[in-house]
Amino acid sequence: MASINYKYGDLAQRRSVHKNPTSTSQAHSNTPPLVLTEEDTHLAISHGVNGILISNHGGRQLDSAISTLDALPECVAAAKGRIPIHIDGGIRRGSDIFKALALGADGVWIGRIPIWGLVYDGQAGVELALQILYEEFVLCMGLAGCRNVGEIGRGHLARVGLDGRVSKL
Ligand SMILES: Cc1cc2nc3c(=O)[nH]c(=O)nc-3n(C[C@H](O)[C@H](O)[C@H](O)COP(=O)(O)O)c2cc1C
């Protein structure tokens, strides 16, 4: 499945604009390349980008698009640590951040959560939403026995099979 949000001709401009891959800007002309596959990860790296965002545009373009969490492992494997990999889409709880980091993401972005906070109570609502997310993440780390983010790994995750059985990842 090809990414559809940018043309590779745009990459030189994006690379020059996007110096910091941890930018929280949602201006879509100023985001790193959004990818969903190992092929696009290779292509982005071959064009010299300094970071990618695993994203399916919030699932708003195509009902059947692969989930970003499912796309993450193959992109991480393809990148081989050469560039930071961020992910967005479906982050709702601190444990979702934990899972993304455990699967190799270097950071997560969020879209709807701050919007919901904004609707709830303006700026205070956004800050509350972020605080809740942060506290859930810290609690999840503690319950998993992680003293710092660097200790989060695949070994903390389990997979539920179609037969309902739980196995280590
Ligand atoms: C109201 C709304 C509009 C969006 N518009 C776009 C868009 O025009 N292009 C795009 O690539 N992503 C768009 N997104 C997706 C976000 O950039 C982001 O990838 C997504 O919201 C992250 O997932 P989350 O909301 O589950 O955290 C939009 C999301 C929302 C909620």
The ligand as a Gaussian input file, in Angstrom:
#p B3LYP/6-31G(d) Opt

LIG

0 1
 C      -10.510000      16.480000      12.275000
 C       -9.244000      15.864000      11.734000
 C       -8.726000      16.277000      10.507000
 C       -7.574000      15.688000       9.973000
 N       -7.096000      16.077000       8.745000
 C       -6.013000      15.457000       8.218000
 C       -5.527000      15.813000       6.919000
 O       -6.055000      16.688000       6.240000
 N       -4.432000      15.155000       6.431000
 C       -3.810000      14.166000       7.156000
 O       -2.825000      13.596000       6.688000
 N       -4.226000      13.830000       8.402000
 C       -5.316000      14.444000       8.921000
 N       -5.773000      14.084000      10.166000
 C       -5.049000      13.060000      10.899000
 C       -4.104000      13.707000      11.920000
 O       -3.094000      14.460000      11.308000
 C       -3.442000      12.625000      12.754000
 O       -2.715000      11.760000      11.896000
 C       -4.454000      11.811000      13.526000
 O       -5.444000      12.650000      14.078000
 C       -3.755000      11.026000      14.622000
 O       -4.619000      10.035000      15.120000
 P       -5.481000      10.246000      16.457000
 O       -6.462000      11.345000      16.188000
 O       -6.126000       8.914000      16.632000
 O       -4.528000      10.631000      17.576000
 C       -6.914000      14.673000      10.709000
 C       -7.428000      14.275000      11.963000
 C       -8.581000      14.842000      12.464000
 C       -9.116000      14.371000      13.817000

